[in-house]
């Protein structure tokens, strides 16, 4: 099994997973996912990360083919999440002499997950690992998105091995380099991946980007998705914007509706936004849309509008669950509006308004509350809410 050379003596040894339905058993994978690993072959050989244990057989064949009879000297562990570290124990059995390179937090997890405590080489910020013409230097990137995460930089080729940073959902279907793949699809899946997995950690991402800014980076090799080369600036720019919680002019409208009345309010707000010239409008019924895609759109667009009926004196359960996911990611700098309905006792609007205050979002317009069915006055209030949000977006 041949491994592809993606830079001078750097080989791709990753695998594709088209079987898994849910990433982290949470997030839909309609296009699958890749687990990326890379091998540097020089006077010494160094493997960068492994893959999910489910694909260890294919992975080990690729590593063996790239080594072509050479011993494996080092395994660099940039990230200990099991979809990247799962094959370490089997790799160690096949190459018992391999030294495992990581930081002190790496090794605590290595013992906890796999019981491995020997043959370790600890590195810290700025340490180097000479391999021959190639040399790796290490940058700590804690909480992007686990505490042990580090990056490895190879100066000769200008390659940054970035762990989960700059990763995407989706398998690598034929190509490995970004220029060989469908970039609009890739970029959408990068945003969704960031929103689902990394979204809470904007500040650590900013620190990591700052650390790497002085490096001559020509290629980025993440542990999911394509190798970035031609579109490298686009990928880094997207991460920079998302980690600053910057977003495009547009609105995400998410709502719950049992019998269609709250949905009518959502439609009225959307119509008003469109009439005011807002073209990016993403609407999500929380009875159907998966939170993964709602979060993606909340990271894409600057306005968030939420509607819910009162349900057992609380919010509609799927809306309430969605609010928890948004709060967990501490999304900042959004324009906010809300609306709700009730039949005999209202609570939804009060709870939605309190959510906006907790998020410290910029509330636009007046919250709209509807008793029972849609009336002309409610329709007008929803229209004005949409217009107020549009005005704020266009300022």
Buried (B, 14 or more C-beta within 10 A) or exposed (E): EEBBEBBBBBBBBBBBBEEBEEBEEEBBBEBBBBBBBBBBBBEBBBBBBBBBBBBBEBBBBBBBBBBEEEEBBBBBBBBBBBBBBBBBBBBBEEBEEBBBBBBEBBBBBBEEBBEBEEEBBEBEEEBEBEBEBBBBBBBBBBBBBBBBBBBBBBBBBBBBBBBBBBBBBBBBBEEBBBEBBEBEBBBBBBBBBBBBBBBBBBEBBBBBBEBBEEBEBEBBBBBBBBBBBEBBEBBBEBBBBBBBBEBEBBBBBBBBBEEEBBBBBBBBBBBBBBEBEBEBBBBBBBBEBBBBBBBBBBBBBBBBBBBBBBBEEEBBBBBBEBBEBBEEBBBEEBBBBBBBBBEEEBBBBBBBBEBBEEBEBBBBBEBBBBEEEBEEEBBEBBBBBBBBBBEBBEE
